[in-house]
Amino acid sequence: MKKIFVFGSQQCPDCLVLKELLERHQIRFTFIDVLDSLGKLKMFMKYRDSRPEFDAVRNSGAVGIPFILVNDGEWASLGPATEELAEKLKG
């Protein structure tokens, strides 16, 4: 079974759309609100500072959420909430 983590914020509209998509497709995931605690923010920043998916995000000064991490780094995505993304996460 895949372990799916979604890093985001309850204040981020794109994060809420992604959560709704995953719930609608009955995909089990853990939502990590990076604004809940300094520890959660640091966990997210570790990925943001080191993963190639974030290169453009870092260069533009954007935050980079929602961020999906599967199986502790086997696969990751900054992509928008799409049906294709949901199907990939189901597979």
Backbone bond lengths (Angstrom), bond angles and torsions (degrees), N, CA, C in turn:
res aa  C-N    CA-C-N  psi(-1)  N-CA   C-N-CA  omega(-1)  CA-C   N-CA-C  phi
1 M - - - 1.450 - - 1.530 109.22 -
2 K 1.310 115.45 135.04 1.457 120.80 179.19 1.525 110.81 -72.24
3 K 1.312 114.77 142.78 1.462 120.96 170.00 1.522 105.78 -101.05
4 I 1.315 116.28 115.22 1.462 121.43 -177.48 1.518 108.94 -114.07
5 F 1.326 115.07 124.11 1.457 121.59 177.57 1.520 108.21 -116.56
6 V 1.318 116.13 134.20 1.453 121.92 175.79 1.520 107.34 -115.88
7 F 1.314 115.62 115.91 1.459 121.40 175.26 1.520 107.25 -92.40
8 G 1.315 115.95 129.51 1.456 119.77 -178.65 1.509 110.49 -171.25
9 S 1.324 114.35 -155.12 1.458 121.62 179.07 1.522 108.90 -149.13
10 Q 1.315 115.56 144.97 1.463 120.09 175.40 1.528 110.40 -65.26
11 Q 1.324 117.85 -16.32 1.459 122.33 -179.07 1.527 112.42 -90.81
12 C 1.323 117.20 -2.36 1.471 122.59 -176.43 1.528 109.84 -99.53
13 P 1.323 117.90 114.07 1.475 119.92 -179.30 1.532 113.19 -58.00
14 D 1.336 118.45 -39.10 1.468 120.96 179.36 1.525 111.25 -64.79
15 C 1.318 116.57 -34.32 1.472 121.02 178.54 1.523 110.45 -67.24
16 L 1.316 116.72 -40.42 1.462 120.65 179.95 1.523 111.23 -67.08
17 V 1.333 116.70 -37.52 1.469 120.42 177.04 1.525 109.70 -63.91
18 L 1.330 117.08 -42.49 1.463 120.54 178.68 1.528 110.97 -63.88
19 K 1.330 117.50 -44.79 1.466 120.16 177.90 1.524 111.03 -57.59
20 E 1.322 117.38 -44.86 1.464 121.27 179.48 1.525 111.38 -61.77
21 L 1.333 117.06 -41.12 1.460 121.24 179.10 1.525 110.49 -61.99
22 L 1.325 117.28 -48.09 1.456 120.52 -178.57 1.523 111.26 -64.79
23 E 1.313 117.22 -40.55 1.471 120.53 177.91 1.521 111.00 -64.86
24 R 1.325 117.62 -40.92 1.472 121.70 179.93 1.530 110.37 -62.37
25 H 1.324 116.84 -35.09 1.469 121.61 179.35 1.533 112.07 -89.54
26 Q 1.321 116.74 6.14 1.465 123.39 178.84 1.534 111.75 55.08
27 I 1.317 115.28 42.73 1.460 121.92 176.89 1.524 107.29 -94.68
28 R 1.322 115.42 123.08 1.472 120.25 -179.85 1.526 109.01 -76.45
29 F 1.328 115.83 131.87 1.459 120.79 179.94 1.517 109.06 -153.14
30 T 1.303 114.75 161.15 1.458 121.63 174.23 1.520 107.54 -109.82
31 F 1.326 116.29 123.59 1.465 120.96 178.75 1.520 108.37 -93.84
32 I 1.317 116.08 124.76 1.458 122.25 178.93 1.521 107.82 -112.07
33 D 1.336 115.70 106.69 1.463 121.08 179.06 1.521 107.98 -79.84
34 V 1.318 116.24 109.19 1.468 121.37 -174.30 1.524 112.52 -67.55
35 L 1.322 117.04 -12.21 1.465 120.01 178.86 1.523 112.38 -95.26
36 D 1.337 117.14 -1.22 1.469 120.96 -179.83 1.517 113.33 -70.08
37 S 1.332 116.08 -37.82 1.460 118.69 -176.68 1.522 109.79 -156.91
38 L 1.309 115.51 160.82 1.454 121.21 177.37 1.528 110.19 -63.54
39 G 1.330 117.39 -36.51 1.458 121.33 178.75 1.515 112.53 -61.73
40 K 1.331 117.17 -43.30 1.469 120.98 179.01 1.526 110.62 -67.90
41 L 1.319 117.45 -38.03 1.460 121.05 177.38 1.525 110.44 -64.42
42 K 1.334 117.35 -42.46 1.462 121.13 178.82 1.529 111.39 -64.14
43 M 1.341 116.68 -38.87 1.457 120.70 177.74 1.530 109.80 -60.33
44 F 1.330 116.54 -46.28 1.463 121.07 178.45 1.526 110.60 -63.76
45 M 1.318 117.71 -44.25 1.462 121.65 -177.36 1.528 111.39 -62.78
46 K 1.332 117.43 -31.88 1.467 120.48 176.54 1.527 109.84 -59.09
47 Y 1.327 116.50 -45.35 1.465 120.13 177.83 1.525 110.64 -69.45
48 R 1.314 117.07 -43.89 1.472 121.46 -177.46 1.523 111.48 -60.79
49 D 1.306 116.66 -36.44 1.462 120.50 -177.03 1.526 113.42 -81.60
50 S 1.332 117.60 -14.09 1.463 118.47 -172.31 1.527 115.70 -121.88
51 R 1.316 118.86 -18.63 1.465 120.43 -175.24 1.524 111.63 -91.49
52 P 1.336 116.61 139.61 1.460 120.14 -178.42 1.530 113.69 -64.48
53 E 1.344 118.05 -23.61 1.462 120.61 178.88 1.525 111.44 -58.73
54 F 1.325 116.39 -22.65 1.455 121.28 -175.38 1.530 113.80 -95.55
55 D 1.321 119.04 2.66 1.469 120.37 -176.89 1.526 112.10 -53.48
56 A 1.316 116.96 -52.29 1.470 120.43 -178.58 1.523 111.26 -66.54
57 V 1.320 116.50 -35.90 1.468 121.51 179.48 1.522 110.10 -62.82
58 R 1.329 115.30 -48.47 1.470 119.38 179.68 1.520 110.81 -60.75
59 N 1.330 117.04 -43.44 1.466 121.00 -178.16 1.518 112.72 -65.42
60 S 1.325 117.26 -29.72 1.464 120.59 -178.51 1.521 112.84 -89.36
61 G 1.340 116.63 -11.61 1.461 119.94 -178.54 1.520 113.51 82.48
62 A 1.337 117.00 10.96 1.463 120.95 179.05 1.527 109.85 -79.91
63 V 1.334 116.45 171.40 1.460 121.67 -177.20 1.530 111.45 -83.55
64 G 1.321 117.45 -49.10 1.461 120.19 179.34 1.513 115.12 99.11
65 I 1.324 117.23 28.29 1.461 120.47 175.29 1.517 108.44 -118.02
66 P 1.304 116.80 149.80 1.453 128.98 1.22 1.529 111.55 -73.92
67 F 1.311 114.43 148.32 1.459 122.98 178.03 1.517 107.30 -125.60
68 I 1.334 116.28 127.35 1.461 121.95 -179.22 1.522 108.08 -107.61
69 L 1.313 115.26 130.69 1.460 121.52 178.12 1.523 107.53 -125.05
70 V 1.332 116.24 126.44 1.460 121.75 -178.72 1.527 109.40 -112.68
71 N 1.340 115.23 130.65 1.467 122.12 176.06 1.522 112.26 49.86
72 D 1.314 116.84 48.93 1.465 123.44 175.10 1.519 113.40 54.79
73 G 1.322 115.56 38.94 1.454 119.62 172.15 1.505 116.27 112.31
74 E 1.327 117.71 -1.68 1.465 120.61 177.27 1.533 110.20 -57.62
75 W 1.327 114.82 -35.77 1.461 120.67 -179.08 1.519 107.18 -153.78
76 A 1.329 116.06 144.48 1.456 120.06 179.78 1.517 109.26 -145.13
77 S 1.347 115.62 157.53 1.456 119.75 -178.64 1.522 111.01 -151.81
78 L 1.307 114.09 140.39 1.461 121.87 168.98 1.520 109.34 -108.29
79 G 1.324 115.52 2.31 1.450 121.47 -173.41 1.516 114.08 -60.45
80 P 1.312 115.87 160.32 1.464 120.23 178.91 1.533 111.16 -69.42
81 A 1.306 114.93 162.51 1.468 121.98 178.85 1.524 108.71 -72.75
82 T 1.334 115.87 104.37 1.456 121.06 -179.99 1.523 109.67 -129.83
83 E 1.299 115.32 163.14 1.462 120.54 176.07 1.528 110.05 -61.70
84 E 1.332 117.18 -36.73 1.467 120.95 178.75 1.526 110.98 -62.45
85 L 1.308 116.80 -40.62 1.458 121.35 177.50 1.530 110.23 -62.75
86 A 1.310 116.63 -44.57 1.466 120.96 178.57 1.525 110.68 -60.12
87 E 1.316 117.41 -43.56 1.465 120.66 179.56 1.523 111.44 -64.25
88 K 1.332 117.26 -39.05 1.459 121.05 178.32 1.526 110.83 -64.14
89 L 1.325 116.90 -38.78 1.461 120.99 -179.74 1.524 111.72 -72.24
90 K 1.313 116.94 -27.56 1.472 120.57 177.36 1.517 111.27 -72.13
91 G 1.339 115.97 -37.13 1.462 122.07 -172.79 1.483 116.03 -66.78
